[in-house]
Amino acid sequence: MKLFVASSSLVAKPLISTLLVGKDHQLLGLITNPDKATGRGMQIEANELATWAQSEKIQTYKPSTHDEIRLIIEKNKPDLVITLHMGS
């Protein structure tokens, strides 16, 4: 089964790690938020999950519109998109 994980939270890291070592599924990549200005200096930065995913050589998509998300889905044709977030 071809999968995407859609999240910007580190709570998704264990799931992504499990999908990477499993043989039953193909992780197509991470869909996450675009980089944004953060901190006192308002420097443009990726979220922590995106930074980790890129360091693990996981294809990372940062769409900023619904049309961009649709294009990613249409191009890659996943069987399932798992959306995961645990907010406060």
Order of alpha helices (4+ residues) and beta strands (2+ residues): beta-alpha-beta-beta-beta-alpha-beta-alpha-beta
